[in-house]
Structures are given as structure tokens and as C-alpha cells.
Amino acid sequence: MTETAPAAAAPQATAAATFATRSPATGERLAEYPVHGPEDISRVVARARTTQAGWAALPASRRRELLLRWKKAIAEDLDTVARTIAQETGKPVGDAELEVVLTLEHLAWAARNAPRVLGRRGVRTGLFTVHQRACLVHRPLGVIGVIGPWNYPLYTPMGSIGYALAAGNAVVFKPSELTPGTGVLLAELFDSAAPEHAGLLTTVTGAAATGDALARSGVDKVAFTGSPGTARKVMAVCAETLTPFLAECGGKDAVIVTADADLEAAADAIVWGALSNAGQTCAGVERVYAVREVHEELCARVVEKARALRTGAGADAAYGPMTLPGQVAVVERHVSGAVAVGGRALLGGPAAVRAPYVAPVVLTGVPEDAPAMTEETFGPVVTINAVAGVDEAVKRANASRYALGAAVFCGSGRTGAAIAARLRAGAVSVNSVLGFAAVPALPFGGSKDSGFGRIHGEEGLRAFTSVQSVTVQRFAPAIALTSFAVPAATRERAVRLARALHRRR
């Protein structure tokens, strides 16, 4: 990619400070972007608030039409979007194209389903409120601040951006300083699709200080994706003004493999889940618990498939470099530490961990209290440990301080669903990995150190609204209880009626 000037969709910064992005694969300088400070962000949020009022006033059908127009613009420029993602992250273009495809699916679902999910809904009243008509109204919050990650710089933040816009909000998006070009391009495409609503989606660029300024800017909610440590810092800032906060943090996702599982399918899925995007996936596979009867064979199949993969920047590479250089040190610490405490490297090992390309690493026999089993590795490393049975596998899977995703491989889908019900993960796929991430109607999110709140699906739309309860009195009540003028005899009659009714089972 040749060096370019900051794009028009990124607002001009008041200060002259800029920063440059570089290719993780080659070190090549990609582009330069402004560092937006508090004054810039205050101006952007004020503009977004003005624009949002007109957006929220539109009929839901009109918002749907404009969002689908935006989807079309992204689809028509898919090659450019994917190329930008690939250049900024280092991932193969094919992986970037898949990211765009999944994004389009989610945006289409949010645009088409928001009117149904968020439409006014009547609710039934009770015995003493039969004279009232009651309904729920979902109202947009206003301006949403979205702080996005670098590993999936389009798909992940769009789980908040697309759903927030569909719910009637404006969005100010702060992408990672490693991938600002993707965020700028996203806002450019929105402005080209809906020029009459320019400013509804604005991308601001910078590092941690820019994210801090966004959290302090008076936005009506912050949706954050990143590490648990950074989430705590952003949440503390939001707490100062009681700004609602949604956090999608990390994962240490487990896969359970039973004795009757299809081992070929399980191995194929484990390798992809652990190594795609160089393992830089919050819901990627990091731990595998296989029952002893199939553990050795599963390990052999995983090693065989992983060994055949090639890393690099070429079109034939299975995955690219580590996008964040500092993450290589974490991977090296986990792998070396695992081997030092008795784990075995079936493939790779400490020597495989070299920046920027980390070769596949397959471990086994790693103690459960080793950092490689308790901390998020976020690299192309997977540990396959043997367990006595499903009960032990479930116990170990649930022991993590993360609870984002999981998978189960077994011979029966019904049995797999029963095992899934025992897992504390926010999402579980049976006989596949990450199947839930491709279904727009399913909510996504976790608990514990994986964060809280949900994006995607109906819950993802409602996450960016406030619920208003409305009652309209249709006629005068037979027994009026909300008045100081209610006779004592009327209250006594109401009490007798309630006692008689609620004594029944």
C-alpha cells in the first residue's frame, strides 16, 4: 500500500500531532493519521448528537433502507476493504474477505430486524390494572462510543456499530491505532451511501489517550473490545459519569472431545480455531480436553494438519504475522513456561516463537495452573490435555477465569447439547468451532474476565436502547387504588379479592 494522507471521513484534528501505521508483515509505512484529542472528540460528539436527532426521527423503514444501502456500498468495495484489513493486520486477503462477508451478514440482519425487534410492543396488564393499556417502547440512547480491536478491525466493532445505528443511534468509532484505516474507510463508505446523514458515523483516530477522551466525552454508552485490563480502566472512567458500558474482552476457549467424536472433523476444526489469524482470536481454540481413549490419536491428527500449514505474507499462507509485536513475548513466555513445568511440545515449541511469524505450536500434558492454561495466549498455540471423562472435561473447562466461547465434539448432537448446557461459556458450538459467531440472530458475549453485555442478535439491538414503559388509562377503574380518596371499604375489598386469588396455586 502506498502512503496516503488522512482520509476525509476522519475529522481534522485541532493539534498537528499524527501517527503512522506500518505493515506487520513487512514493516512498510502504510499511512498517517491525526491524533484526535478531547477538543476534537467533543466537537465530533456534538455534531453526532445533532445528526442523531434526525436519524432517530426517521421511520424505521427508512433507516433500514439507508443501512442496506451502506451494506451494498461495502459489498461493492469489498476488495478495497479486505485489502485494507489485510495490509493493517497482516492476515491473508482470504481471511480478510471472510471477515467482510460475515460483517455484511450481520449488518443485513440488524437493518432488517431492528423494526421488528424494537417496535412498540403491547403487554398484558393484571387484575387491578385491566383499565390500563400497557406497552414497551425501545428508544435509542443517543450517541454511542465504540472502541474497537485490531485483530478483527471490521467484524468485531461492527457488532456494535451496525446494531447501534440500526437502533437509531449515532456512533463515534475509535479503532485500534494499529488499524485506523479500516475504521476511516468504514465511515467514508457510510457517508457515500447516506450523505444526508454525514456525521452519524465518525471515526476518530489515536491511541489510548483518544479512547480515554471518547469515554469522557459525554457519549451515552461505550462499547469496548479489548483486554480485561484495559476494560477495567475504561469502565472506571465511565463510572465517573455513570455512562453505561459494554465489554467484550478475552477468552480461553475450551474444546471437549468425547470418545465417540469424529476425530478427523474435530482435528480439522481445532487446527483452524487455534491457528487462523495466527491465533489472535478472542473466541479461538486455546485448550482442548480429550478423553483418554482418543487423546493420542487426536493429537496425532492435529499435529499432522498443523505441520502442513505455512505462515507468511504470500497468497498460499495459512496465516500471517503477529499483528501486535509485543504479543510475541506473551506467546514465548507461555510456551517456554509450559515446557518448563512438564508439558510436551508435540509440534513447535519455544524455538517456533519468532517475530513476526510464529509457527504452529501444539502442546500436551501442561499443568492446569500454568499460564499457558490460565492466561489468554492470543497466538498460534493449542494445548491438548487428556481427561478421564466428560465430567472432568467440563470441570476443567469451567475452571477458567474466562467464559466466552466453547465447543463440544461428540457422536450425538443431542449429547453435545447436553454437555454444552453444563458449560458456563456465553456461546457453545457442537461439532464445529465458532459456529455461533456466523449466526447474526445469536447474541455474542461472555462473563467473568470475558466481559459482560451482548452484541449481535435481538439482545445486541436492545443493548443500544433504553426501555420506556407506557400506560394509557382506557376507562375509570372499578376499584381505584391510586388515590387518597379511596374509601377504606374499597381497599378492604381489594385485599380480600387479592388474598382469595393468590392463595390458589
Phi and psi in degrees as a GROMACS rama.xvg file:
@    title "Ramachandran Plot"
@    xaxis  label "Phi"
@    yaxis  label "Psi"
@TYPE xy
-79.9423  155.501  THR-2
-67.1068  137.479  GLU-3
-129.421  161.661  THR-4
-80.4505  161.923  ALA-5
-55.7571  138.17  PRO-6
-74.2801  158.109  ALA-7
-65.7745  -28.7754  ALA-8
-69.6677  -16.1084  ALA-9
-88.7776  123.226  ALA-10
-62.0705  150.165  PRO-11
-68.8748  131.607  GLN-12
-80.7966  147.664  ALA-13
-71.2403  -31.7577  THR-14
-93.7558  164.25  ALA-15
-88.8836  -0.444523  ALA-16
-65.0373  138.331  ALA-17
-137.892  169.028  THR-18
-142.411  154.938  PHE-19
-110.281  148.491  ALA-20
-103.984  152.191  THR-21
-134.309  151.423  ARG-22
-69.3738  125.808  SER-23
-65.9385  -22.0321  PRO-24
-81.4804  -40.3304  ALA-25
-119.356  -15.3325  THR-26
80.6828  0.893963  GLY-27
-63.3221  138.716  GLU-28
-70.5671  128.691  ARG-29
-99.3513  -56.134  LEU-30
-162.697  171.76  ALA-31
-125.55  139.595  GLU-32
-132.911  153.169  TYR-33
-74.5736  151.332  PRO-34
-93.9421  110.572  VAL-35
-86.5058  130.121  HIS-36
-106.205  -174.287  GLY-37
-55.0631  -41.4397  PRO-38
-65.2009  -42.933  GLU-39
-60.5216  -45.4384  ASP-40
-69.8657  -37.1456  ILE-41
-59.9109  -40.9722  SER-42
-65.7836  -41.9838  ARG-43
-65.714  -43.0977  VAL-44
-64.5142  -40.3065  VAL-45
-62.4328  -42.5119  ALA-46
-64.7716  -41.7784  ARG-47
-63.074  -36.6121  ALA-48
-66.0286  -39.8869  ARG-49
-65.5146  -44.6845  THR-50
-65.9728  -37.0892  THR-51
-61.6708  -34.3474  GLN-52
-59.1836  -42.4134  ALA-53
-70.4797  -35.8314  GLY-54
-64.8608  -46.023  TRP-55
-65.616  -28.3678  ALA-56
-77.379  -13.6667  ALA-57
-68.0318  149.355  LEU-58
-59.2228  146.505  PRO-59
-56.5594  -33.5983  ALA-60
-65.8372  -33.6823  SER-61
-72.2832  -40.8808  ARG-62
-61.2785  -41.3155  ARG-63
-59.5253  -44.3538  ARG-64
-60.7793  -43.0561  GLU-65
-70.4138  -38.1556  LEU-66
-67.1479  -37.3576  LEU-67
-69.3747  -29.1055  LEU-68
-67.2504  -39.773  ARG-69
-63.2439  -43.2768  TRP-70
-57.1557  -43.2986  LYS-71
-62.7058  -40.0396  LYS-72
-64.1351  -39.9682  ALA-73
-65.0526  -43.508  ILE-74
-62.9476  -40.8389  ALA-75
-68.8007  -27.7792  GLU-76
-107.068  27.379  ASP-77
-56.3972  -40.2923  LEU-78
-62.2167  -42.477  ASP-79
-66.7749  -43.4558  THR-80
-62.195  -48.0297  VAL-81
-63.5038  -40.1237  ALA-82
-64.5139  -39.3994  ARG-83
-64.1138  -44.6109  THR-84
-59.3505  -47.0171  ILE-85
-63.1589  -40.7745  ALA-86
-67.0475  -39.2267  GLN-87
-78.5688  -32.5124  GLU-88
-99.5023  -23.7949  THR-89
88.6351  -5.52611  GLY-90
-70.487  154.167  LYS-91
-58.013  149.364  PRO-92
-58.5515  -35.9014  VAL-93
-60.8578  -39.903  GLY-94
-65.9348  -40.1103  ASP-95
-64.8571  -38.3714  ALA-96
-63.1093  -40.5549  GLU-97
-61.6266  -39.2662  LEU-98
-60.9092  -41.8815  GLU-99
-66.4866  -41.5081  VAL-100
-59.9265  -46.4836  VAL-101
-63.2596  -37.2775  LEU-102
-61.7998  -43.8694  THR-103
-61.4953  -40.1322  LEU-104
-60.9859  -44.4951  GLU-105
-69.0127  -40.9133  HIS-106
-63.7662  -41.2293  LEU-107
-61.6728  -42.8451  ALA-108
-65.1002  -45.5053  TRP-109
-62.2838  -44.399  ALA-110
-63.2248  -41.8278  ALA-111
-80.9304  -25.7078  ARG-112
-101.511  -13.733  ASN-113
-57.0797  -44.1327  ALA-114
-59.3031  -38.1685  PRO-115
-72.5072  -46.8346  ARG-116
-69.1066  -38.724  VAL-117
-102.453  4.45123  LEU-118
-67.8898  157.897  GLY-119
-56.3757  132.079  ARG-120
-129.342  124.754  ARG-121
-75.5376  147.614  GLY-122
-128.264  154.72  VAL-123
-77.2969  146.268  ARG-124
-100.119  177.313  THR-125
-102.723  -174.05  GLY-126
-59.0431  -43.7735  LEU-127
-89.2116  1.19567  PHE-128
-125.708  25.4214  THR-129
-64.9684  -19.6313  VAL-130
-79.2631  -4.83295  HIS-131
-103.119  147.125  GLN-132
-103.805  128.591  ARG-133
-121.783  145.759  ALA-134
-153.012  161.552  CYS-135
-109.751  138.473  LEU-136
-126.437  127.196  VAL-137
-96.9452  118.868  HIS-138
-110.938  139.26  ARG-139
-61.116  149.453  PRO-140
-74.883  -34.3448  LEU-141
134.666  -100.584  GLY-142
-115.936  126.37  VAL-143
-106.135  130.299  ILE-144
-94.8672  123.978  GLY-145
-115.399  123.922  VAL-146
-111.903  113.837  ILE-147
-104.705  166.383  GLY-148
-96.0713  174.716  PRO-149
-97.8638  -18.3433  TRP-150
-74.2053  -37.7618  ASN-151
-130.409  79.9699  TYR-152
-71.8023  -8.99378  PRO-153
-110.593  -57.2232  LEU-154
-59.1862  -47.6347  TYR-155
-66.8692  -53.546  THR-156
-65.8824  -26.9085  PRO-157
-68.0435  -17.6598  MET-158
-64.1626  -22.3592  GLY-159
-100.877  -46.4005  SER-160
-60.9518  -53.5835  ILE-161
-62.707  -40.9033  GLY-162
-72.6005  -36.3249  TYR-163
-65.9609  -43.2234  ALA-164
-64.386  -41.8436  LEU-165
-62.0728  -29.0106  ALA-166
-82.8704  -1.06642  ALA-167
101.657  11.3521  GLY-168
-96.0212  166.311  ASN-169
-98.2207  160.293  ALA-170
-134.586  134.236  VAL-171
-112.165  119.091  VAL-172
-109.122  125.037  PHE-173
-111.398  98.3403  LYS-174
-74.3954  168.138  PRO-175
-58.3333  147.118  SER-176
-65.2727  -12.887  GLU-177
-83.0888  -22.0569  LEU-178
-134.157  46.5623  THR-179
-69.5248  -29.2885  PRO-180
-60.7713  -36.3212  GLY-181
-63.6288  -43.3218  THR-182
-66.8702  -40.1764  GLY-183
-63.8947  -43.9439  VAL-184
-62.9491  -38.8655  LEU-185
-59.7953  -45.0064  LEU-186
-68.5668  -37.0431  ALA-187
-59.0477  -44.5149  GLU-188
-66.5428  -34.9468  LEU-189
-65.1221  -46.3101  PHE-190
-61.9655  -34.2388  ASP-191
-72.2001  -30.3755  SER-192
-82.4536  -32.5793  ALA-193
-135.277  66.909  ALA-194
-61.3493  -26.2418  PRO-195
-70.5984  -11.283  GLU-196
-119.852  29.9506  HIS-197
-57.6064  135.386  ALA-198
99.0731  -9.26809  GLY-199
-71.0299  -36.1561  LEU-200
-121.809  115.255  LEU-201
-124.868  136.062  THR-202
-101.463  126.823  THR-203
-111.089  147.028  VAL-204
-123.272  152.8  THR-205
149.661  -172.404  GLY-206
-103.782  -143.828  ALA-207
-60.494  -38.7512  ALA-208
-63.2412  -33.777  ALA-209
-68.1824  -41.6327  THR-210
-62.9013  -39.8523  GLY-211
-62.2816  -43.6047  ASP-212
-63.4804  -37.4988  ALA-213
-65.0092  -41.7419  LEU-214
-65.1759  -26.0631  ALA-215
-95.3733  2.10818  ARG-216
-82.8927  -4.13981  SER-217
90.7608  14.3436  GLY-218
-62.9988  162.705  VAL-219
-90.974  -11.1913  ASP-220
-166.284  148.518  LYS-221
-117.236  126.821  VAL-222
-109.155  118.797  ALA-223
-120.28  140.202  PHE-224
-128.518  126.672  THR-225
168.521  -156.763  GLY-226
-77.12  155.416  SER-227
-59.0931  -37.204  PRO-228
-62.6608  -46.0441  GLY-229
-68.7223  -35.9561  THR-230
-58.9989  -40.8965  ALA-231
-63.1056  -38.3554  ARG-232
-67.1146  -44.8746  LYS-233
-66.4696  -40.2212  VAL-234
-63.7941  -36.1825  MET-235
-64.1084  -38.5917  ALA-236
-65.1936  -44.8829  VAL-237
-63.0217  -33.3816  CYS-238
-63.6234  -27.6454  ALA-239
-61.0006  -30.4962  GLU-240
-118.469  12.9394  THR-241
54.2038  37.138  LEU-242
-76.5146  123.87  THR-243
-56.2621  148.778  PRO-244
-139.752  133.055  PHE-245
-120.291  128.631  LEU-246
-125.176  125.174  ALA-247
-117.505  105.554  GLU-248
-104.363  -129.61  CYS-249
-99.435  -171.619  GLY-250
-153.343  159.796  GLY-251
-137.839  59.0964  LYS-252
-63.8529  139.744  ASP-253
-109.666  149.368  ALA-254
-120.876  131.334  VAL-255
-105.869  128.866  ILE-256
-120.177  118.794  VAL-257
-89.9576  173.119  THR-258
-66.1704  -28.4499  ALA-259
-99.9471  15.2979  ASP-260
-72.6902  154.552  ALA-261
-75.637  101.353  ASP-262
-68.3653  -31.7808  LEU-263
-65.4704  -45.9811  GLU-264
-65.5429  -39.9751  ALA-265
-63.7094  -45.4415  ALA-266
-62.9944  -42.5698  ALA-267
-61.2961  -44.2741  ASP-268
-68.5611  -39.8087  ALA-269
-62.9532  -44.8809  ILE-270
-61.6298  -44.8684  VAL-271
-66.794  -45.2436  TRP-272
-64.9756  -30.294  GLY-273
-87.8384  -31.4925  ALA-274
-111.33  -19.4745  LEU-275
-60.9611  146.205  SER-276
56.2874  31.9982  ASN-277
56.7684  30.7792  ALA-278
74.2277  6.8322  GLY-279
-88.8055  63.7139  GLN-280
-135.466  125.68  THR-281
-62.4982  -34.6055  CYS-282
-104.989  26.9974  ALA-283
-79.7456  168.252  GLY-284
-81.8401  121.23  VAL-285
-120.54  -28.4482  GLU-286
-126.613  138.128  ARG-287
-128.186  131.856  VAL-288
-117.928  109.804  TYR-289
-113.113  136.604  ALA-290
-63.0461  150.212  VAL-291
-56.2712  -35.8211  ARG-292
-58.4339  -29.7791  GLU-293
-117.809  1.52755  VAL-294
-58.8459  -48.6244  HIS-295
-64.7299  -44.2421  GLU-296
-66.5384  -40.4561  GLU-297
-61.0361  -44.7751  LEU-298
-58.195  -43.3644  CYS-299
-62.5586  -42.1269  ALA-300
-67.6683  -41.1602  ARG-301
-63.7469  -45.1552  VAL-302
-61.1366  -43.4792  VAL-303
-60.1154  -44.2767  GLU-304
-72.2875  -40.6056  LYS-305
-67.6662  -37.1212  ALA-306
-63.7654  -27.9689  ARG-307
-77.9356  -9.79961  ALA-308
-82.1138  148.481  LEU-309
-119.11  133.673  ARG-310
-96.9756  158.953  THR-311
148.407  -168.649  GLY-312
-104.216  -5.874  ALA-313
-77.1122  171.599  GLY-314
-67.2745  -22.8178  ALA-315
-92.7677  4.55087  ASP-316
-75.105  138.51  ALA-317
-74.6677  -36.257  ALA-318
-154.125  164.276  TYR-319
-101.577  -152.907  GLY-320
-81.0825  171.373  PRO-321
-70.9966  123.204  MET-322
-70.6296  -40.4933  THR-323
-99.2733  108.679  LEU-324
-54.1552  -39.1485  PRO-325
-64.2281  -19.4022  GLY-326
-69.9871  -22.768  GLN-327
-60.3337  -37.4496  VAL-328
-65.2216  -36.1674  ALA-329
-64.9602  -45.5743  VAL-330
-60.9786  -44.6698  VAL-331
-62.9743  -41.192  GLU-332
-63.2838  -42.5099  ARG-333
-66.045  -45.0673  HIS-334
-68.7634  -48.2564  VAL-335
-62.1558  -40.8356  SER-336
-64.9312  -38.7022  GLY-337
-64.1972  -42.7986  ALA-338
-67.9367  -36.3395  VAL-339
-66.2542  -26.7387  ALA-340
-102.567  16.952  VAL-341
111.081  -4.76871  GLY-342
-71.576  156.171  GLY-343
-115.599  137.105  ARG-344
-91.7702  107.959  ALA-345
-77.0928  -23.9117  LEU-346
-150.896  137.876  LEU-347
75.5136  -127.493  GLY-348
116.187  -172.514  GLY-349
-53.3288  -35.3883  PRO-350
-67.7902  -18.9788  ALA-351
-79.8286  -13.6743  ALA-352
-91.3614  94.0316  VAL-353
-136.997  131.669  ARG-354
-73.9714  148  ALA-355
-90.5768  -7.03019  PRO-356
-103.152  117.746  TYR-357
-101.77  121.366  VAL-358
-70.8902  158.928  ALA-359
-59.1484  139.75  PRO-360
-126.094  125.253  VAL-361
-119.478  121.071  VAL-362
-114.364  160.057  LEU-363
-149.836  161.122  THR-364
66.0181  27.1773  GLY-365
-84.8439  127.521  VAL-366
-56.4524  145.079  PRO-367
-66.5374  -19.6292  GLU-368
-95.9249  5.37789  ASP-369
-73.0914  147.577  ALA-370
-53.9845  -31.8407  PRO-371
-64.1035  -17.3083  ALA-372
-106.77  -18.186  MET-373
-109.643  -26.7202  THR-374
-105.39  154.497  GLU-375
-72.2006  120.34  GLU-376
-80.2213  -43.8076  THR-377
57.8092  46.8829  PHE-378
-154.209  176.715  GLY-379
-77.7493  62.0575  PRO-380
-131.596  134.772  VAL-381
-137.03  139.55  VAL-382
-111.508  130.188  THR-383
-116.814  105.064  ILE-384
-105.661  147.077  ASN-385
-85.976  143.761  ALA-386
-132.301  158.198  VAL-387
-70.0473  -32.7262  ALA-388
-172.07  -173.867  GLY-389
-63.8531  -39.1446  VAL-390
-57.9376  -45.0018  ASP-391
-66.5333  -38.3962  GLU-392
-61.9662  -44.7507  ALA-393
-63.516  -43.076  VAL-394
-60.7286  -45.0284  LYS-395
-68.9663  -40.1139  ARG-396
-61.2085  -40.3515  ALA-397
-78.9345  -11.4011  ASN-398
-74.3113  -12.8809  ALA-399
-68.6113  151.004  SER-400
-79.5961  -3.10907  ARG-401
-101.598  153.464  TYR-402
-152.829  69.7648  ALA-403
-103.852  -75.4727  LEU-404
-127.248  170.701  GLY-405
-162.562  169.684  ALA-406
-145.898  153.614  ALA-407
-131.787  131.2  VAL-408
-116.799  120.702  PHE-409
-155.226  171.764  CYS-410
-73.5686  -23.8043  GLY-411
-121.982  128.731  SER-412
-62.4198  -34.8067  GLY-413
-66.4053  -42.75  ARG-414
-64.3579  -40.6869  THR-415
-60.4564  -41.1809  GLY-416
-64.6818  -35.8531  ALA-417
-67.2882  -39.2467  ALA-418
-67.037  -41.4428  ILE-419
-57.5761  -37.9252  ALA-420
-64.1442  -20.2561  ALA-421
-90.1994  -9.15786  ARG-422
-89.76  143.219  LEU-423
-88.7299  2.0366  ARG-424
-63.8526  151.802  ALA-425
-71.0629  -21.8626  GLY-426
-148.792  140.257  ALA-427
-136.112  136.267  VAL-428
-113.944  142.028  SER-429
-109.087  125.597  VAL-430
60.2703  29.5341  ASN-431
-163.724  170.108  SER-432
-119.716  139.883  VAL-433
60.2483  22.3359  LEU-434
-59.0147  -34.2759  GLY-435
-66.7335  -27.7091  PHE-436
-71.0814  -20.6339  ALA-437
-93.5239  -2.07552  ALA-438
-102.327  104.543  VAL-439
-59.6734  -28.4416  PRO-440
-75.8236  -11.6859  ALA-441
-91.7223  132.936  LEU-442
-70.1646  154.165  PRO-443
-132.069  133.837  PHE-444
160.277  173.368  GLY-445
-136.902  -157.883  GLY-446
-143.52  -177.875  SER-447
54.4645  -135.29  LYS-448
-72.8962  -1.17861  ASP-449
-86.427  -1.40199  SER-450
102.181  -161.743  GLY-451
-156.954  160.864  PHE-452
90.0228  167.931  GLY-453
-133.937  141.697  ARG-454
-112.638  168.408  ILE-455
72.7688  157.86  HIS-456
64.4687  -169.218  GLY-457
-62.0024  -40.5069  GLU-458
-62.7324  -34.6872  GLU-459
-67.1954  -34.0929  GLY-460
-70.1759  -46.195  LEU-461
-66.9891  -23.7218  ARG-462
-61.5129  -20.2899  ALA-463
-110.761  28.8237  PHE-464
-134.884  163.232  THR-465
-110.803  146.414  SER-466
-98.0201  125.401  VAL-467
-110.36  129.03  GLN-468
-97.2528  131.067  SER-469
-128.468  133.016  VAL-470
-123.234  141.92  THR-471
-126.546  120.689  VAL-472
-72.9948  124.294  GLN-473
-88.6133  -33.4061  ARG-474
-159.698  167.087  PHE-475
-67.3524  135.9  ALA-476
-71.9132  149.654  PRO-477
-69.6246  -36.7922  ALA-478
-123.403  98.3037  ILE-479
-83.3097  121.112  ALA-480
-112.999  -11.6406  LEU-481
-101.206  56.7437  THR-482
-157.471  142.859  SER-483
-68.9042  -15.0343  PHE-484
-87.9177  3.49291  ALA-485
-66.0757  125.551  VAL-486
-64.3595  149.552  PRO-487
-58.9887  -36.1571  ALA-488
-63.5976  -35.6534  ALA-489
-66.8689  -43.4849  THR-490
-62.4797  -41.73  ARG-491
-63.5061  -38.9042  GLU-492
-64.8907  -38.5965  ARG-493
-65.5365  -40.0833  ALA-494
-65.2678  -43.018  VAL-495
-62.0881  -42.7948  ARG-496
-63.4992  -44.8239  LEU-497
-64.7994  -40.4048  ALA-498
-64.0284  -43.3633  ARG-499
-66.0946  -39.1599  ALA-500
-70.4271  -45.451  LEU-501
-88.0417  -4.69687  HIS-502
-75.1397  -17.7626  ARG-503
-73.5853  152.824  ARG-504
